Amino acid sequence: MDTEALKKSLLKKFQEVTADRLQKIQLGVLDLEKETADQAAEDVARELHTMKGEARMLGLAAIGQLAHAAEDVLRAEREGKTATEVATDVLLRACDVLSDLNEDLSGANTGNPASEEMVRMLAEVSGQTPPAIAGARPVAPPPAPVAAPVVAPAAVAAPPAPVQVPVAPPPTQAPVAEPGAHAAAAAHHPAAAHGRDEEAPSAAKSAVADRSIRVNVEVLDALGLLAGDLLVESARGRLRSSETEALFERFSRLGDRFLRLAEEIDISNEVREQLDRVESDLHMLRDDAFRFVRRNDDGINTLHGNLAKMADHVAEARLVPLSTVFDAFPRAVREMSRTQGKEVDLVIENADIGVDRSMLGDVRDALVHLLRNSVDHGVESPDTRQQLGKPLNGRIRIRVRVDGDMLHIEVEDDGRGIDPERLRQAAISKRLINAVQAAALSEREAIELIFRPGFSTRDQVSELSGRGVGMDVVKRKVETLGGSVGVSSRIGRGSTITLRLPQSLALMKVLLVRLGDDVYGMPAADVEAVMRVKPDDRLEIFGTLAVRHRGKPTALVALGPLLGLNGGNRFDKPPAVVVRHGEDHAALVVDGFVDEREVAVKPCGGEFLKAAPFIAGTAALEDGRIAVLLHVPDIMAEVRRMARPVTQAPAAKRLRVLLVDDSPIARATEGALVKALGHSVEEAQDGEEAYVKVQNNTYDLILTDVQMPKLDGFSLARRLKSTPAVARIPVIILSSLASPEDKRRGLDAGADAYLVKGELGVEVLAQAIDRLT
């Protein structure tokens, strides 16, 4: 490698290392105001000293000079010559200037006006004589010692794009000295960082083997998909191996039948001898075949195990420590709180836990919103906290833990908590709901108003809040990743927001279920149980069909009709999957269970699937089929919407409704919707039975499915409309058939309305009934 190429490589490495180093310096500077100040000062001094040496070694004089001036401020603060608060503010500001120089190294040698001014400011604060700057332009006299600077709170540094992947150093290659290599030596002699050492350290003295390389994220993404595809292909190999073994067993049985048949036939001795030789060859062939099957099985199982390990390693390589994002938060919280005259301590636990690199940006954005809300809405002012007997400094705690494949991130504050009544009044004043709806909200539902788009309890717009943008963004981002958001609060004690996210998006454990002939998958982390729905376990609560699960009522919904696929399961004891999303549970009725396995998740291909509701992605199965992966948050939102009772006006008429459907689950689900509107329901299993009932009873409305035995929905509508005595009864067709042609057939048959089951909800049904009655 020529000298110029080597220098470019070292400069790039310097930028990467320095970006990480500046994060550590900022965290250490913030700790100068805490009890761990002595250790923090030592760490910051070491990092500054190392940065100075690396910069000078590479000819980046401006960075070296700025780091040296920052060392002087740190020493002055430790010696009591400079106030800690002043030193903290100016050092954080110096980190900003260093970050700008590091991003564009073109000015890192001669400097720029901002860096020159920063050097003078640092010298003024430390009491040192401002150094002479080569090529410096005349500038105004240095300002007085700085007060607490205000930095835009949203300026949270984005994580670097490359991902650190641990690797072993090449055994046959000598270690290469790189910037930052002598940091270990500086760590053993931290006192040296406090001196005025002007000599650049020698890189050769501290050459250390680098145990990591930087890999492009797109390469890891491609490896993840490839590992998943190979895992599926190896599973197909196991399936083919089983099929091969079955073929050999059939061949063996056929050979045995042939030999038994030969024994029963009267043949000559010569032919008998030939048959004996054939029998011997058949036995040898059978033994060889089964030995091959065993070796093949062993090889395929070993291959599958190794591929599974490889997929796990690739998934692990995609994980980036959350500290990559979290390290920027302490300073952001400090700046945000000071703009409001508050003092807030941020405590972070388990920041070394990893998360999929592709999720990092969304996790960062969500947490920035949560921290902003905690500082602005949660933590009280110092005067208020003093009156309440609380510590003057508020506290926000970020706690991370792993539960199986899921990541739990809790953001807790010790502030005022969330007042449900105040939220109700704010929602009414912003016309998000009316007074009747507000009064009907439970405490939990009132608290969840914070997730409504445009909702805010602030009347005035500030730098941090009042725009009605924030918590709805958090919920949307988390649910897009297949996660959920939970809220708990105690008035006067504080609030906790819990984000539940998959740790990785590349590979996912899913429960595969069957709807008709198709296979659908649900994240195993969202599945609480599988069950058979017994008739005795069904019940109705406020017009909503439910089932008892672990002693508690759980909403019961047929998944097929909800997705707009079919009329629902026809078993007396249908299988169901109990899923969980946040605090919500639902039992989703399916046609059958397939398996639980780990699959490689791929994004939806084609505009149709991308725009389809309830779909999160796809996965290839070993038998060649494609499983559609369902988005549980969307499904649960629809379940909640269907189960929410609609407040009826006092004068609303109670209707007698005939519901016609051959699926008992569909009848129960649709009947619950009608009852939630305050109407009575009678049922018929097919069109023939419905027509007989209409002749003998009086109904205000008829709801009918299309595909039924004996008499389908189209034929029923035609027969009703051609019978004068009942022709005036409104008929609504409920069907999973959603094409324009099907809708036209229904209306041509005389139906007064045509609703698609996949789009059916309380509000849609209420509007149709109100219009027709």
Rosetta blueprint (number, residue, H / E / L):
1 M L
2 D L
3 T H
4 E H
5 A H
6 L H
7 K H
8 K H
9 S H
10 L H
11 L H
12 K H
13 K H
14 F H
15 Q H
16 E H
17 V H
18 T H
19 A H
20 D H
21 R H
22 L H
23 Q H
24 K H
25 I H
26 Q H
27 L H
28 G H
29 V H
30 L H
31 D H
32 L H
33 E H
34 K L
35 E L
36 T L
37 A H
38 D H
39 Q H
40 A H
41 A H
42 E H
43 D H
44 V H
45 A H
46 R H
47 E H
48 L H
49 H H
50 T H
51 M H
52 K H
53 G H
54 E H
55 A H
56 R H
57 M H
58 L L
59 G L
60 L L
61 A H
62 A H
63 I H
64 G H
65 Q H
66 L H
67 A H
68 H H
69 A H
70 A H
71 E H
72 D H
73 V H
74 L H
75 R H
76 A H
77 E H
78 R H
79 E L
80 G L
81 K L
82 T L
83 A L
84 T H
85 E H
86 V H
87 A H
88 T H
89 D H
90 V H
91 L H
92 L H
93 R H
94 A H
95 C H
96 D H
97 V H
98 L H
99 S H
100 D H
101 L H
102 N H
103 E H
104 D L
105 L H
106 S H
107 G H
108 A L
109 N L
110 T L
111 G L
112 N L
113 P H
114 A H
115 S H
116 E H
117 E H
118 M H
119 V H
120 R H
121 M H
122 L H
123 A H
124 E H
125 V H
126 S H
127 G L
128 Q L
129 T L
130 P L
131 P L
132 A L
133 I L
134 A L
135 G L
136 A L
137 R L
138 P L
139 V L
140 A L
141 P L
142 P L
143 P L
144 A L
145 P L
146 V L
147 A L
148 A L
149 P L
150 V L
151 V L
152 A L
153 P L
154 A L
155 A L
156 V L
157 A L
158 A L
159 P L
160 P L
161 A L
162 P L
163 V E
164 Q E
165 V E
166 P E
167 V L
168 A L
169 P L
170 P L
171 P L
172 T L
173 Q L
174 A L
175 P L
176 V L
177 A L
178 E L
179 P L
180 G L
181 A L
182 H L
183 A H
184 A H
185 A H
186 A H
187 A H
188 H H
189 H L
190 P H
191 A H
192 A H
193 A H
194 H H
195 G L
196 R L
197 D L
198 E L
199 E L
200 A L
201 P L
202 S L
203 A H
204 A H
205 K H
206 S H
207 A L
208 V L
209 A L
210 D L
211 R L
212 S E
213 I E
214 R E
215 V E
216 N L
217 V H
218 E H
219 V H
220 L H
221 D H
222 A H
223 L H
224 G H
225 L H
226 L H
227 A H
228 G H
229 D H
230 L H
231 L H
232 V H
233 E H
234 S H
235 A H
236 R H
237 G H
238 R H
239 L H
240 R H
241 S H
242 S H
243 E H
244 T H
245 E H
246 A H
247 L H
248 F H
249 E H
250 R H
251 F H
252 S H
253 R H
254 L H
255 G H
256 D H
257 R H
258 F H
259 L H
260 R H
261 L H
262 A H
263 E H
264 E H
265 I L
266 D L
267 I L
268 S L
269 N H
270 E H
271 V H
272 R H
273 E H
274 Q H
275 L H
276 D H
277 R H
278 V H
279 E H
280 S H
281 D H
282 L H
283 H H
284 M H
285 L H
286 R H
287 D H
288 D H
289 A H
290 F H
291 R H
292 F H
293 V H
294 R H
295 R H
296 N H
297 D H
298 D H
299 G H
300 I H
301 N H
302 T H
303 L H
304 H H
305 G H
306 N H
307 L H
308 A H
309 K H
310 M H
311 A H
312 D H
313 H H
314 V H
315 A H
316 E H
317 A H
318 R L
319 L E
320 V E
321 P E
322 L L
323 S H
324 T H
325 V H
326 F H
327 D L
328 A L
329 F H
330 P H
331 R H
332 A H
333 V H
334 R H
335 E H
336 M H
337 S H
338 R H
339 T H
340 Q L
341 G L
342 K L
343 E L
344 V E
345 D E
346 L E
347 V E
348 I E
349 E E
350 N L
351 A L
352 D L
353 I L
354 G E
355 V E
356 D E
357 R H
358 S H
359 M H
360 L H
361 G H
362 D H
363 V H
364 R H
365 D H
366 A H
367 L H
368 V H
369 H H
370 L H
371 L H
372 R H
373 N H
374 S H
375 V H
376 D H
377 H H
378 G H
379 V L
380 E L
381 S L
382 P H
383 D H
384 T H
385 R H
386 Q H
387 Q H
388 L L
389 G L
390 K L
391 P L
392 L L
393 N L
394 G E
395 R E
396 I E
397 R E
398 I E
399 R E
400 V E
401 R E
402 V E
403 D E
404 G L
405 D L
406 M E
407 L E
408 H E
409 I E
410 E E
411 V E
412 E E
413 D E
414 D L
415 G L
416 R L
417 G L
418 I L
419 D L
420 P H
421 E H
422 R H
423 L H
424 R H
425 Q H
426 A H
427 A H
428 I H
429 S H
430 K L
431 R L
432 L L
433 I L
434 N L
435 A H
436 V H
437 Q H
438 A H
439 A H
440 A H
441 L L
442 S L
443 E H
444 R H
445 E H
446 A H
447 I H
448 E H
449 L H
450 I H
451 F H
452 R L
453 P L
454 G L
455 F L
456 S L
457 T L
458 R L
459 D L
460 Q L
461 V L
462 S L
463 E L
464 L L
465 S L
466 G L
467 R L
468 G L
469 V L
470 G L
471 M H
472 D H
473 V H
474 V H
475 K H
476 R H
477 K H
478 V H
479 E H
480 T H
481 L L
482 G L
483 G L
484 S E
485 V E
486 G E
487 V E
488 S E
489 S E
490 R E
491 I L
492 G L
493 R L
494 G E
495 S E
496 T E
497 I E
498 T E
499 L E
500 R E
501 L E
502 P E
503 Q L
504 S L
505 L L
506 A L
507 L E
508 M E
509 K E
510 V E
511 L E
512 L E
513 V E
514 R E
515 L E
516 G L
517 D L
518 D E
519 V E
520 Y E
521 G E
522 M E
523 P E
524 A H
525 A H
526 D H
527 V E
528 E E
529 A E
530 V E
531 M E
532 R E
533 V L
534 K L
535 P H
536 D H
537 D H
538 R E
539 L E
540 E E
541 I E
542 F L
543 G L
544 T E
545 L E
546 A E
547 V E
548 R E
549 H E
550 R L
551 G L
552 K E
553 P E
554 T E
555 A E
556 L E
557 V E
558 A E
559 L H
560 G H
561 P H
562 L H
563 L H
564 G L
565 L L
566 N L
567 G L
568 G L
569 N L
570 R L
571 F L
572 D L
573 K L
574 P L
575 P E
576 A E
577 V E
578 V E
579 V E
580 R E
581 H E
582 G L
583 E L
584 D E
585 H E
586 A E
587 A E
588 L E
589 V E
590 V L
591 D L
592 G E
593 F E
594 V E
595 D E
596 E E
597 R E
598 E E
599 V E
600 A E
601 V L
602 K E
603 P L
604 C L
605 G L
606 G H
607 E H
608 F H
609 L H
610 K H
611 A H
612 A L
613 P L
614 F L
615 I E
616 A E
617 G E
618 T E
619 A E
620 A E
621 L L
622 E L
623 D L
624 G L
625 R L
626 I E
627 A E
628 V E
629 L E
630 L E
631 H L
632 V H
633 P H
634 D H
635 I H
636 M H
637 A H
638 E H
639 V H
640 R H
641 R H
642 M H
643 A H
644 R L
645 P L
646 V L
647 T L
648 Q L
649 A L
650 P L
651 A L
652 A L
653 K L
654 R L
655 L L
656 R E
657 V E
658 L E
659 L E
660 V E
661 D L
662 D L
663 S L
664 P H
665 I H
666 A H
667 R H
668 A H
669 T H
670 E H
671 G H
672 A H
673 L H
674 V H
675 K H
676 A H
677 L L
678 G L
679 H L
680 S E
681 V E
682 E E
683 E E
684 A E
685 Q L
686 D L
687 G H
688 E H
689 E H
690 A H
691 Y H
692 V H
693 K H
694 V H
695 Q H
696 N H
697 N L
698 T L
699 Y L
700 D L
701 L E
702 I E
703 L E
704 T E
705 D L
706 V L
707 Q L
708 M L
709 P L
710 K L
711 L L
712 D L
713 G H
714 F H
715 S H
716 L H
717 A H
718 R H
719 R H
720 L H
721 K H
722 S L
723 T L
724 P L
725 A L
726 V L
727 A L
728 R L
729 I L
730 P L
731 V E
732 I E
733 I E
734 L E
735 S E
736 S L
737 L L
738 A L
739 S L
740 P H
741 E H
742 D H
743 K H
744 R H
745 R H
746 G H
747 L H
748 D H
749 A L
750 G L
751 A L
752 D L
753 A E
754 Y E
755 L E
756 V E
757 K H
758 G H
759 E H
760 L L
761 G L
762 V H
763 E H
764 V H
765 L H
766 A H
767 Q H
768 A H
769 I H
770 D H
771 R H
772 L H
773 T L
